Amino acid sequence: MGKIKNWARSEFGSGYTWFDKAFMIGMLLLQVIVFIISPDSVLGIVAGISGVISVVLCAKGKISFYFIGFVQTISYLILAWQNVFYGEVIENIFYLVTMVWGIFVWKKNSQIDEDGSAYVEAKKFTPLQWVLSIVGTAIATLGVGYLLTLMGSHQAYTDAATNVLAIFAQILMVRRYREQWIWWFVIDVLCLKMWIVAGNMYMVAMYIAWIINCIYGWYNWTKLNRKRQG
């Protein structure tokens, strides 16, 4: 029991500034406001709230992000299936598998700060990794988009872009690369467009929160990378 309490304290009780707390509250309030204006299903509420909490924890480099992320991924997968976004369905199945992998990788590469807070050690790209990543994701997006068109998927190339980019971003996240946040930003903008067209304002609110969180995540992971190097 003592180990569980210490783990919970390092994940949720330490290492948060007033800005971090205000940011989390602000993102959650956005979900509540949208629900009041445009009530959604229980599944949409669960996906939105768990989605906001999980990505903020990821931005802080907290391994607890994965556990809340399981809830968000499953609920979002169901919503994507209901809206005929097959690429999103495939993407989230991939998430579930890699999240198990990520728990072990992050646990192996985590540190405890002086104040008792836990964080993951972050890495960053070399110039060559930038070039290979951009070229590879562009080619894969065109190929997957064509296949989704044959399957009758709605918004096939947008769906393909979010699918390919998200798979790559997920791998970067598990591998602890700061550059994941650039890929997540592009993905979230594309997904925002998809859900605006689909008319699901709760998902729109969630993706607005995620876009803001990408900037927040880049800033925090830059600090984590400097901490790892210094």
C-alpha positions as CSV (number, residue, x, y, z in Angstrom):
1,M,0.0,0.0,0.0
2,G,2.9,2.3,0.8
3,K,4.4,1.9,-2.7
4,I,1.0,2.7,-4.3
5,K,0.7,5.9,-2.2
6,N,4.3,7.0,-3.1
7,W,3.6,6.3,-6.8
8,A,0.3,8.3,-6.7
9,R,2.1,11.2,-4.9
10,S,4.9,11.3,-7.5
11,E,2.4,11.2,-10.4
12,F,-0.4,13.4,-9.2
13,G,0.8,15.3,-6.1
14,S,4.2,16.6,-7.0
15,G,5.8,18.5,-9.8
16,Y,2.8,20.7,-10.8
17,T,3.1,24.5,-10.9
18,W,0.1,26.8,-10.5
19,F,0.1,27.2,-14.2
20,D,-0.1,23.4,-14.7
21,K,-3.1,23.2,-12.4
22,A,-4.9,26.2,-14.0
23,F,-4.2,24.7,-17.4
24,M,-5.8,21.4,-16.5
25,I,-8.8,23.0,-14.9
26,G,-9.2,25.3,-17.9
27,M,-9.2,22.4,-20.4
28,L,-11.8,20.5,-18.3
29,L,-14.0,23.6,-18.0
30,L,-14.0,23.8,-21.8
31,Q,-15.4,20.3,-22.0
32,V,-18.1,21.1,-19.4
33,I,-19.1,24.4,-21.2
34,V,-19.5,22.6,-24.5
35,F,-21.6,19.8,-22.9
36,I,-23.9,22.4,-21.4
37,I,-24.3,24.2,-24.7
38,S,-24.5,21.0,-26.8
39,P,-25.2,17.9,-24.7
40,D,-23.6,14.7,-26.0
41,S,-23.7,11.0,-25.2
42,V,-22.1,9.6,-22.1
43,L,-19.5,8.0,-24.3
44,G,-18.6,11.5,-25.7
45,I,-18.3,12.9,-22.2
46,V,-16.0,10.1,-21.1
47,A,-13.8,10.4,-24.2
48,G,-13.6,14.1,-23.9
49,I,-12.7,14.4,-20.2
50,S,-10.4,11.4,-20.1
51,G,-8.8,12.7,-23.3
52,V,-8.0,16.1,-21.7
53,I,-6.6,14.6,-18.5
54,S,-4.5,12.0,-20.3
55,V,-2.8,14.4,-22.7
56,V,-2.0,16.9,-20.0
57,L,-0.3,14.1,-18.0
58,C,1.6,13.1,-21.2
59,A,2.7,16.7,-21.6
60,K,4.1,16.5,-18.0
61,G,5.9,13.3,-18.8
62,K,3.8,11.3,-16.3
63,I,3.5,7.5,-16.9
64,S,0.0,7.7,-15.4
65,F,-1.1,9.1,-18.7
66,Y,-1.2,5.6,-20.1
67,F,-3.8,4.3,-17.6
68,I,-6.2,7.1,-18.2
69,G,-5.4,6.9,-21.9
70,F,-6.8,3.4,-22.0
71,V,-10.2,4.8,-21.1
72,Q,-10.0,7.5,-23.6
73,T,-8.8,5.3,-26.4
74,I,-11.5,2.7,-26.0
75,S,-14.3,5.3,-25.8
76,Y,-13.0,7.2,-28.8
77,L,-12.6,4.0,-30.8
78,I,-16.3,3.4,-30.4
79,L,-17.2,6.9,-31.5
80,A,-15.0,6.7,-34.5
81,W,-16.7,3.4,-35.6
82,Q,-20.1,5.0,-35.2
83,N,-19.1,7.9,-37.4
84,V,-17.5,5.6,-40.1
85,F,-14.0,6.9,-39.6
86,Y,-12.3,3.6,-40.3
87,G,-8.8,5.0,-40.3
88,E,-9.4,6.3,-36.8
89,V,-10.6,2.9,-35.6
90,I,-7.5,1.2,-36.9
91,E,-5.4,3.9,-35.4
92,N,-6.9,3.5,-31.9
93,I,-6.5,-0.3,-32.0
94,F,-2.8,0.4,-32.6
95,Y,-2.8,2.8,-29.7
96,L,-4.1,0.1,-27.3
97,V,-1.3,-2.3,-28.3
98,T,1.5,0.3,-28.1
99,M,0.3,1.8,-24.8
100,V,1.2,-1.5,-23.1
101,W,4.7,-1.3,-24.7
102,G,4.9,2.3,-23.7
103,I,4.3,1.6,-20.0
104,F,7.4,-0.6,-19.8
105,V,9.6,1.8,-21.9
106,W,8.6,4.8,-19.8
107,K,9.0,2.9,-16.5
108,K,12.5,1.9,-17.5
109,N,13.4,5.5,-18.4
110,S,11.8,7.5,-15.6
111,Q,13.4,9.6,-13.0
112,I,12.3,11.1,-9.6
113,D,12.9,14.8,-9.2
114,E,14.1,16.5,-6.0
115,D,10.6,17.3,-5.0
116,G,9.5,13.7,-5.4
117,S,7.7,14.1,-8.7
118,A,8.2,11.5,-11.4
119,Y,9.0,12.3,-15.1
120,V,10.2,10.5,-18.2
121,E,13.6,11.2,-19.8
122,A,12.9,13.0,-23.1
123,K,15.0,12.7,-26.4
124,K,15.0,14.9,-29.5
125,F,15.5,14.4,-33.3
126,T,18.7,14.7,-35.3
127,P,18.4,16.6,-38.7
128,L,18.5,13.2,-40.5
129,Q,15.6,11.9,-38.4
130,W,13.6,15.0,-39.3
131,V,14.0,14.4,-43.1
132,L,13.3,10.7,-43.0
133,S,10.2,11.2,-40.8
134,I,8.7,13.9,-43.1
135,V,9.3,12.0,-46.3
136,G,8.1,8.6,-44.9
137,T,4.9,10.0,-43.4
138,A,4.0,11.8,-46.6
139,I,4.4,8.7,-48.8
140,A,2.5,6.5,-46.4
141,T,-0.4,9.0,-46.2
142,L,-0.9,8.9,-49.9
143,G,-0.9,5.1,-50.0
144,V,-3.3,4.7,-47.0
145,G,-5.6,7.4,-48.4
146,Y,-6.0,5.5,-51.7
147,L,-6.8,2.3,-49.8
148,L,-9.4,4.1,-47.6
149,T,-11.0,5.5,-50.7
150,L,-11.5,2.0,-52.0
151,M,-13.1,1.0,-48.7
152,G,-15.6,3.9,-48.9
153,S,-14.3,5.8,-45.8
154,H,-15.6,9.3,-45.3
155,Q,-13.0,12.0,-45.8
156,A,-10.5,9.3,-46.9
157,Y,-7.3,11.4,-47.3
158,T,-7.9,13.4,-44.1
159,D,-8.6,10.1,-42.3
160,A,-5.4,8.6,-43.8
161,A,-3.3,11.6,-42.7
162,T,-4.5,11.4,-39.1
163,N,-4.0,7.6,-39.2
164,V,-0.4,7.6,-40.5
165,L,0.7,10.6,-38.6
166,A,-0.8,9.3,-35.4
167,I,0.8,5.9,-35.7
168,F,4.2,7.6,-36.2
169,A,3.5,10.1,-33.3
170,Q,2.6,7.3,-31.0
171,I,5.8,5.5,-31.7
172,L,7.7,8.8,-31.1
173,M,5.8,9.1,-27.8
174,V,6.7,5.6,-26.6
175,R,10.3,6.2,-27.7
176,R,10.3,9.4,-25.7
177,Y,11.0,11.9,-28.5
178,R,10.0,15.5,-28.0
179,E,9.1,15.9,-31.7
180,Q,5.9,13.8,-31.1
181,W,4.2,17.1,-30.3
182,I,4.8,18.5,-33.8
183,W,3.1,15.4,-35.3
184,W,0.3,15.5,-32.7
185,F,-0.4,19.2,-33.5
186,V,-0.9,18.4,-37.2
187,I,-3.1,15.4,-36.4
188,D,-5.2,17.3,-34.0
189,V,-5.9,20.1,-36.5
190,L,-6.9,17.5,-39.1
191,C,-9.1,15.7,-36.6
192,L,-10.7,19.0,-35.6
193,K,-11.8,19.4,-39.2
194,M,-13.2,15.9,-39.3
195,W,-15.3,16.3,-36.2
196,I,-16.5,19.8,-37.3
197,V,-17.8,18.2,-40.5
198,A,-19.3,15.3,-38.5
199,G,-21.1,17.8,-36.2
200,N,-19.9,16.4,-32.9
201,M,-19.1,19.5,-30.9
202,Y,-17.9,17.6,-27.9
203,M,-15.1,16.0,-29.9
204,V,-14.4,19.5,-31.4
205,A,-13.9,20.9,-27.9
206,M,-11.6,18.0,-27.0
207,Y,-9.4,18.6,-30.1
208,I,-9.2,22.3,-29.4
209,A,-7.9,21.4,-25.9
210,W,-5.5,18.9,-27.5
211,I,-4.1,21.5,-29.9
212,I,-3.4,23.9,-27.1
213,N,-1.9,21.0,-25.2
214,C,0.6,20.3,-28.0
215,I,2.2,23.7,-27.4
216,Y,2.2,23.0,-23.7
217,G,3.7,19.6,-24.3
218,W,6.5,20.9,-26.6
219,Y,7.5,23.4,-23.9
220,N,7.5,20.8,-21.1
221,W,9.3,18.1,-23.1
222,T,12.0,20.7,-24.2
223,K,12.6,21.2,-20.5
224,L,12.7,17.4,-19.8
225,N,15.2,17.0,-22.6
226,R,17.5,19.7,-21.2
227,K,17.2,18.1,-17.8
228,R,18.2,14.7,-19.3
229,Q,21.3,16.3,-21.0
230,G,22.3,18.4,-18.0
